[in-house]
Amino acid sequence: LFTVINESQKQQLESVSYSSRYALGLFYEAGTGIAVPWAAQYITDNPCVRFISIDNKKRNIESPEIGPSVVVHTTVTFGSEHLDSDPAEVQQIILSHLQRIVPSLPKPSSIKCQRWRYSQVTRAVPNCPGQMILHTQPLLICGGDGFTRSNFDGCIESAMSLAEAVKPHL
């Protein structure tokens, strides 16, 4: 019987924990104006909404042919409290908070509510510098923000660590 990972590696991988949250996408017809003076906003004083972006404005791809979209991320606390709630109910709660924060927001043509059970790493794999070699013949290495932290720098750190781990096997 071939075993890919040993018990110690399995325990290390199982020790990783993630926050949970919801993301809400609001999609609009081309030509719809979103009358806010910002492309993205981090919200600190709301129990539900943590981040709002006018996504096409944030990405600098405003176009008369493509309708704008708004992306809303919830707080970690809200995400964990509503992890197993009915997504339709969660969507209405998020929309009611969003309406209070940005009352000028027009009615979207469509809405997508997405639950992220595993959103951001809250506890990474211990004692692993960005990656873990699971097996050498054949080479099997895993990496990602679960081995560092959930931000761009953490992803780059893991990628660099993965590249260094692969080098000796080339």
N, C-alpha and C positions, 0 to 999 in steps of 0.2 A: 504494500500500500504506500503510495506516494503522498507525503505531507508537504504542503506548500509553506505553511508558517508553523513555527514552534509555539509552545504554550506561552512563553514570555512575550513574544511578538503579539500574539493574540490578545493577551491581557493589556498590553500597551495600546493597541488599536481600539480596544473596547473602552479604554479610559477617556477617550476623546468625547467632549460634549459640545453641543451646539445650541445656540439660541434659536427660537422659532419666531416667525413673524408673518405678516400678510403683506402682499403688494397688490395695489389696485391700479389698473390701467384704465384711463378714460380716453376714448378716441372720438375725434371730431371730424366733421366734413371739411373738405378743403375750403379755405376762405374764412373759417371761423376765427374770430379774434379772441385771444386770451389776454385780458387787460390787467396784467400785473407787471411791475417794473423789474422783475427778477427772472432768472432762468431756473434757479434752484434755491430752496430755502430749507434750512435745518430748523426744526421746531423743538423748542426745549420745554414749553409750558403746557403741553397737551397730553393727556393720559393715553390717547389712541394714536395720533399722527406724529411721526418723528421726522419725516423728510418728504418734501414735495418738489417735483421738478416738472417744468414745461420741457418735455424731453427733446423735441426738435430744436428748441431755442438753446437748450443746454449743449446739444451736439452741433450747434451752428449749422443746421440744415433746414432752415425755414424756406418754404417753397409755396408758390400759389397753387400748385397741382396736388400737394399732399397736405392733408389735414393735420392739425396739431394733436399732440397727445400729452396727457398729464399722468405722471407716475407718482403714486403715494406709497410710502413704506410706513408700517406701523411701528410702535415701540415694541421692544422685546417683551415687556410685561404684558401688554395687550395681546401679543402673539401667543404667549404661553397660557394666558387666561382663557383664550378662545380657540385653543389648538384643536379641539374636537367639536367645536360649535358648527352649526349649519352655515355653510359659506354664504348663502343668500342673506341670512341675518347679519353676519359679520360685515358683508358688503354694505348693508344699510347703515350699520353703526359707523363705519368708516366714512361713508358719504355724509352722514349728519355732522360729524366732526369737521370734515373738509368744508362743508357749507358754512360753518361758523368761522373757519379760518380764512377762507377765500370766498366771500359771499357773491362776488361778481362772476364766478365761474359759470359759463353757459351749460346747458343740458347736453351731455355727450350723445353721440349717435350710437355708441356701444360701450360696454364696460366689461372688463375681465378682472375677476378677483382670484388671486393666486395665493395659496397657502404654502409657505416654505417651512416644512417641519425642521429642516436642517439649513439654517440661514447663515449664521456666522459662528466661527469657532469661539467657544468660551473657555475651553481647556484643551490645549493641543497635546499631541503625543509627547510624553515626557522623555527627556534625554535623547531626542532625535534632532539633529541639526538640519531640518528641512526635508529629510527623506529617510526611508528605511529599506535596506536590501532584504527582501524576503527570501530570495533564492538565487544562487549563482549559476547553476547549470540546469536549465537555461536561466539567463539573467532575468530576474523579476524584481523591480524596484517600484515602490510607491512613494508619492510625494503630494504636495499641495498645501493649502493653507491649514489643513489639519495637523501639519507638522511644524507650523510656524505661528501665524496669526492671520486673521481675516482682513487684510488690507493689501493694497498694491505691492507695498514693500515686502510683505510676507510671502506673496506669490512669487516675486522676483527672487527672493532669498531661497525659496524652495527650488525654483527652476535652476538656479546657479548650483545649488547643492546636488541636484539630480544630474546635471551635466558633469560635475566633478566625479560623482560616483560611477557614471557610465564610462568615463575616459579609460580607466585601466582595463576595461573589458573589450575595447575596440581592437 
